Amino acid sequence: MRSFRKFYQLIVDIPLKKSVVLNYRYEVKAVIGTGSYGIVYRCNDLKMNENIVIKQLRKSKRRSKKELKQFENEISILRMLNHRNIPKFHEKFSQDGNVYFVMDFIEGDNLEDHIFLNQLTFNEKESLYFLYKLVDLVCYLHEHDIFHQDLRIPNILLKNHQPILIDFGLSKMINSANLAKESILQLKRQDFYDLGEILLYVLYTTYASKSKKALPWTEELSLEKETVHILKRLLSIQEPYSDIKEISMDLQAVLKSKNWN
C-alpha cells in the first residue's frame, strides 16, 4: 500500500513548470522545497516586481480532509504572526482545483546547507549566542500559544547572522484556556528538545573526532559546565525546562559570566 501511494504521488505531484503564472500575478521561477504535503516555489510577483514564495498543497493530498486541515492550519498560524524573522503571510488562493498561499521570500541558505555545504562552523560562544537568538524567536511563538513542533536545521534560514524560522506545517496553535497544562507542557518540551538538538548540531561543527568509536556527546565535546547543564535540561536528561524564558535566562547568565555577550 505504501509503495502504491509513493508511486501515485510520483505521478500526480509533478511540480509546476518554470514560467507558469498563478493567480494572474505570480510567475514560477523555481522549486525551492518539497515536503510531505506541500511544494514550495520561488515566484516573481509581476505586480510588485519582487520575489515571493508560494506553497502548494500536493495534488495527491488535496482530497484528504486531514491534509487540507493541516494546510489551512499553517495559513491560520502565519496570519497570526508579525515578526521580522518569520515570513509574512500575503494571501491564499485556488486555481485549477489546487490551493496555494503566498508569503515573503527571504534570501538566504538554510542552516543545514550552511553547515554541510558551506562548512559554516560555530564555536561554543557562537553556538550559545545563536541559540539565544533562536530562543527569542520561539519565545515569541509561545507567547502567542503557537508551538513550532518541527525545529530543525533545514527550517532555519540565516540572514545577516540572524535566524529566520520557516515551515509551520506541523505547528500547533492552541487555546491555553481550554487545554490541560500537561498537554501544553508536552508541546513546549518538544520545542525545547528540538532546540537542544540544534545546539548539538552547531556545537559539533568544530568537533574533530580523535577516535573511531562513537561516544556520547558528553564525552566527545569539551564544554563549559553551564553549557552541559543547558543541554541536559533541553534534552530532558536532567530536570527539563518548563518555560522558554527559563532557557533564555540560563543562556544570558552563561554568556554574561564568560563575557561572551
Number of C-alpha atoms within 10 A of each C-alpha: 6 7 8 9 11 12 12 12 15 11 10 13 17 12 15 17 12 14 13 12 17 18 10 10 14 24 21 22 18 17 18 13 11 14 11 10 19 21 21 22 24 21 27 22 18 13 9 10 11 12 20 21 25 27 23 22 23 25 19 19 19 18 10 11 10 11 19 17 12 19 24 18 18 19 21 13 20 20 14 14 16 12 13 10 18 20 21 18 20 15 12 14 12 12 9 6 7 13 18 22 20 22 20 16 17 18 11 14 16 20 23 19 14 17 17 11 10 11 12 14 18 20 14 21 17 16 20 23 19 18 21 19 16 21 21 16 18 23 19 16 18 19 10 16 15 23 26 23 19 18 26 19 21 16 16 22 23 17 14 6 9 13 23 23 24 20 19 21 22 15 18 17 18 14 12 13 7 7 10 10 11 9 10 16 13 12 19 22 22 18 22 27 21 19 23 20 18 20 22 15 19 24 22 19 17 15 14 9 12 8 8 6 6 10 11 7 13 11 9 15 18 13 14 11 10 15 19 15 15 21 22 18 19 25 19 15 10 12 11 16 20 16 14 19 15 11 21 17 12 16 21 16 15 20 19 11 11 10 9 14 14
